[in-house]
Amino acid sequence: MPPSEIVRITAGPASHETPFAPPYAREYDFTDCNSFLPAGVSVAADTKPTLFRCRIDPDGSVHDVSLFRSSGDAILDKAALACAERTPHQEPISGGMRVQIHWVGAISWAHPPYGFFEPSPDGRTAAGSCKSRYPPGAIIHHQQGDTIVGYRIGPDGNSKDETVVQSSGSTFLDIAARACVHAFKYYPATEDGQTVELDKSARIEWRLVGL
């Protein structure tokens, strides 16, 4: 399963304290929402995302899109709903099986290219709740690399059962990556009106900059 969350955490004198990748940085195809904006429409950098509710079929196609939480701009909301209908999603997996779910998604208007992400209940990207920082032990030993963590989104929307499926080669980084993923929070997904667990994976990228 390709990672649906990609988080980059950096350390060093050239680090700019930007631990999280843009919310649309995915390893599956997505539709760039810029083309859905009417000509001449400008978007302020602090514009809130548009949240929408939708049905995601087992093949990843998105249907029945409706507004869940407005960005505060009706033009952007309309563009977001149109874009969401065209945005393929990862195939929903529960217990190793493809399923049909109803879920909440979002279109980010924070900066271009505007695109799809999976929000936490506070409206940010789910990975935005990660409080992890570069482990001091890894910095001392000049360790960097990528950790891929498999996990489940529970019926309450919280992450659980985090497992390292591809090690960075550093115990410090792998432990911190699991802690990072454990902080992810989502809206619960439902299937036939009942909450359902989803299988996911995340890639945590650890980079030393300027050391």
Secondary structure, DSSP 8 states (H G I E B T S, - for coil): ---SEEEEEEESTT--S--S--TT--SS----GGGGS-TT----TT---EEEEEEE-TTS-EEEEEEEE--S-HHHHHHHHHHHHT------EETTEE--EEEEEEE--SSSS--EE-B-TTSSBGGGG------HHHHHTT--EEEEEEEEE-TTSBEEEEEEEE--S-HHHHHHHHHHHHT-B---EEETTEEE-EEEEEEEEEEE---
